[in-house]
């Protein structure tokens, strides 16, 4: 034991605490279509929820201008919903087939 070099990145018993498996091997392959569709559905829900909240707020309060004094709360709610919905839809849409 005295001649064994101490590795600061080991668990103390000679076993490394880091993984030797590349992280790409842990990712789902091209056959993960259901997961992509589920995530795309979630982002679509965010977009629809943001538009629905803005529309319902406009109908309930009779104004479509969220920047008026006292209306900043709705802006904080619907803008992130719509922004993340659009961003997620753009990221998880079906990739064009390569030729």
ABEGO torsion letter per residue (X at the ends): XAABBBBAABAGAGBBABBABBAAAABBBAABAAAAAAAAAAAAAAAAAAAAAAAAAAAAAGBABAABBGAAAAAAAAAAAAAAAAAAAAAABBBBBBX
